Amino acid sequence: MAKTSSISKVFVTGADGMLGSNIVRELIRQGYEPHCLVFPGRKTGTLDGLAIKEVTGNLLKPDSIEDGVAACDAVIHVAASTAVWPGRNPKVVNVNLEGTRYLVEAAKKAGIKRFVHIGSANSFAVGTATQPGDEDGPYNNWKYKSDYMDSKYLTQQMLLEEHKNHRFPVIVLNPTFMIGPYDSGPSSGRLLLSVVQGNVPGYSHGVKNYVHAGDVAVAAANALKTGQLGHCYIAGNENMDYETFFRLVCRVANVPFRLRYIPYPFVLIGGFFGSVWGRVSGVTPKLSVGIARMSGMQQYYTAAKAVRELGMPQTPVEQAVRDCLNWFEKNNYWSPHEEYQG
């Protein structure tokens, strides 16, 4: 099924998102020719001026992507719905699972050499500070009733079955919480903006693993030529509790740290009322029951396998925060001189 020629042209979905924009730049740096799938009518500006071929299409409309995939040697599949409200959302499953099925079929027809899929570290069990979670941990997040997390796991399993049963040349990259430039959404960077603008009232006892989006991009590009087919790779870096991370953000942004500790039960109560308001008003709440519950997760992970087998860098998270905020400043999302509201 795979092409015998070396990989030169790479079809990238979600190319104009934060991770996609970092991946496209890394592909160009490594000498590849990115063919970038862009949703019709969407314009983020993060790919402007780059030497790319833009392909307009929709993952849920297979006819719109088949020719683009057929023109390439490999695929890096970044596009996904990351919506977490409401927790049960058929649209999320449709994009993440069914959209990937369509892309896999197009890739099979094209005979692509490698298919790098961007999954989620949440598809594996979390660990502890002394024994962080790795790629051997089973998925145990059904309890959160999150179609986002469930669909990412089910998509991963579907791809691994494709490799097992049909030798489909897939590698799954599982990022933790990514931070970096070109976050036009903003997506993960929205949390940083809320902190530096004084819009986060406090923190609870949760732990996350943070990683520079540029490091994940290097791992994704390297996976086109190294790494084991049919394997998953957690792409992360530093484990931090919320207080440590928020203090880091405030220090980099040179704003005062005034957040207070909020006991987890009070976070859950806030999430309950947020969910009620969201259902009544039809407006996405800033805090829902699902988000509140997930905020208490102790998400300790290790990226040792990705570092070892994919040559993934480990840029300090402080630099990731700095790169993200500098990009926000240059693109008028935030000014370090604006009045702090906290």
N, C-alpha and C positions, 0 to 999 in steps of 0.2 A: 504493500500500500504506500509506503513512504517513498518520496522522491530520492533518487540516488545522487543528485547534484547537491552541492553545498548550499547552505541557507544564505540568501542575500536579501530577499524581500519578505517583510514580516507584516502580517495583517494584525493591527492593534485595535481592539474594541475599547470603548471608553477612553479614547486617546486624549480627549480634551479635559478630562477630570484631573484631580491633583496627582494621583499616582500615574495615570496614563501620560500626563504631560512630562513627568520625570522619566518615565520609561522611554518615550519617544526621543527625548534628548540623549539618553544613554545609548539607545540603538544607533543614533546618528554618530555619536562619539566612537562607537565600536565598529562603524563602517557599514551598518545595515541600511536598507532603504525602507523606511516605515510607510505602510499604506494604512491610513488612519480612518477608522469608521467614525463618522460624526452623525448624530441624530439630526434629521431634517429640521431646519429652522433654528438649531441651537448654535450659539456663537459666544464662546467664552473668551476668545482672544489669546488663550494660553499657547496656541500653536502658530500664531502669526509670525511670519518671517522665517519659518523653518523649512528645510528642504525635505518636504514630505509630499506624498500623493494623498489627497483627501478623497474619501469615499463616503457618499451620503447613503445612509440606509438605516434599517430598523431590525434588530435581532428577531422580532416577532413576525417579520415579513421575510421569510427565507429567500424569496426571489430577489430581494434587494441586496443580499449579501453574497450570493453564490459566486457571481463574477469576480467580486473583490477578493474573496478567499482563493479562487482558482488562479488568480494572477500572482499568488505568493507561495513561498516555500514553507512558512511556519505561521503560527498564530499565537499571539499573547492576548488572552481573554480577560480584560479588566472590568468591562461594563457589568453593572449589577444595580439592583434597587436596594438601597440601604435603609429604606423607611422602616421605622420601628413603631409607628403609630398609624392605625391601630395594630395591636399585637398580631391579630389574625387578619391577614390581608392577602386575598387571592392574587392581586396584581403583583405583589412581591414574588410569590411562588412562580407565577407565570413568566416573569422576566428572568429570574435567577435560574430556575430549573428548565422550563420549556425553551426559553431563549437559548440556553446552552445546548440543549438537545439539537435544535435547528443548526447551530453553529458546528456541532460535531458532525452532523450529516454532511454539511457543506465541506468540512475539512476532509472527510472520508472520500468524497467525490474528487476533491482536488489532489488527494494523495500527499498531504502535507507531511513534513519530516518531523516536526515537533509541535506540540500543542501545550503551551504553558498557561495554566489556569490559575487565576488569583482567587483563592478561597478565603478562609478566615481561621485565625488561631482558635476561635471559639468552637471549632469542630473537634477539638481535643479537650480532655479533662484538664482543669487547672491543677497546679501543684502547690508546693509550699516554698517558703524562702530557702530552705535547705535542699528541697527536692522539687525543683520547678517542673511544670508540665512539659511533656515532649510528644513526639509523633506517635508514641505507643499508647497514649491515654485514650480511653473510649469516650465517645460523645455522651454527655449526660445532662444536656441543657434542655431537654424536653420540658422540664418543669417550669421553665420561664414562659412557655406558650408564645414564643416569638417566631413568626413565620420567616423573619429575616434569618435568624440563626439556624432554624430548622432547614430552610431551603438551601442555605450554603452547605450544610452537612449532606443533605440528600443529593445535591449536585455533585459534590466531591465523590460520594459513593458511586453515583452513576458513572462518573468518569473512570474511576478505578475498576469498575466492572467492565467497562469498554476495553480497558487495557488487558484485563485478565482474560476476557472471552474473545476479543478480536485484535489483540496486540496494538490497540490504539496508542500512539506515541505521546502520552500525556505525562506531564509533571505538574503537581499542584503546589503552589506557593501560598502559605497561610500567614499573612501579616497580622501583627498585633495592632495597637493603636498608632496609626501613622501621623506624623507631623512633618510639614515641609512647605516649600514654595509652590506657587501655581494653584493655590486652593481657592479657585474662583467662586465656589458654591456660596459661602464657604462651607466645607464639610467638617472634618475634625477640627479645623482651625477656628470654628465658631466658638469652641470652648475657650481657646486662648483669648479671643476677642472679648468674650464675656468677662473673663478674669481681669484683663488689663483695663477694661472700661468700668469695672466695679459692679458688674451685674450678677456676680455669683455671691450669694449670701453666706455660704459656708461649705463645709466639706464633711464627709462621714468617714467610715473606716475602710473603705474599699481600696484595692490595689490593682493597678494596671501595668502592663508591659508596654513601653513606648519605643518607637523606632523612627528613624529618619526615612521619609519616603524615598529619598535618593538612594539609600542603601537597599531598599526593597527593589528599586528599579535596576540596580546593578545585578542583584540576584536573579531577577526575571530575565534580563538580557543574557546573563551567563548560562541560564538554564537552557538556552537554545543550543548549547554545544557541550554542556557538562551536566552532571547530576544523573540519577537513576530513573529511568522511565517507570511509571507506575508507583512512584514514591511521592510522599508529601514532605514539605519543608516549612517548619515554623520560621517566619521572618520577623524577628523581634530584636530587642536589645536590653534596655534597662527596666527592671521592676521597681516601681515606686508607689508608695501610698499617696493618697490625694494631697495630704498636707505638704509632703516633700515636693511633689510636682508643682503645686500651686505656688509654693515659695520660690521655686526655680523660675517659673514664668514671671512672677512679680519682680524678681531680681533682674532678669534679662530686660524686662520692659521698663525698669526703673520706676515702678509704682509701688506704693505702700502695700504691705500685706495686712489686710484687715479682716480676713475671713475667719469665721468662728467654727468650732467643731459643733456639728449637729448630730445628736445621737441617732443611730439608724432607725429606731422605731418612729421617730418624728419625720424622717425622710419618707418612710412608707406611708405615714398619714398624709403627708403632702402629696405623694404620688396618687393616693386614693382620691383626694379632692380634685387633683389635676385631671384625672381620668374622667371623673363625673362631669367636670366643666367641659372637657373636650367632647364628650358625647352629647351634652346639652347644646353647646354652642356651635359645634361643627368645626371648631378651631383646634389645630394641633397644640396640645399642652406642652409647656416647657418641661414639665415633670409628670410622668404617668406612673401607674403602678408598676408596669413592666420595666421602665427605666429605673425607677427607684429600687426595685428588687435586684436588677442587674448591677446597679451602682455599688451594691454590697459585696460583689464577687471579689475574691482574692485571686486575681489573675496573674499568678506567677508562671512564667514560661521561660524556656531556654531556646536559643537559636543556634545551638552548637552544631547541629547537623547542617544547617544552611551555610554557616561560616566555613565548616570543614569541606563540604562537597560542592558548594556553589560559589565559594569565594566571596561571600557576602561581607561587606565592610561593617564596622560597628562605630559609626560616628556618634559622638556623645549627644545625648538628648538635648543638652543645653544648646548645642549648635543647631539642632533641628528646630528648637523654639526660636532661636535668633533668626534663622533663615526664613521661617514662616512669618514672623512679625515684620522683618525687613521687607518681605514681598507685600504684605498687607499695607505697609506704610507707602511703598512706592506706587501702589495701585489704589491709594486713597480709601482703603478700608478703615484705616486707623492712623492717628497721628500721636507720636509720643508726647506731644505738647498739649494734647487736649485735656480738659479738666477731668480728673478722676472722680467718678460718681459714687464710689463706695463709702 
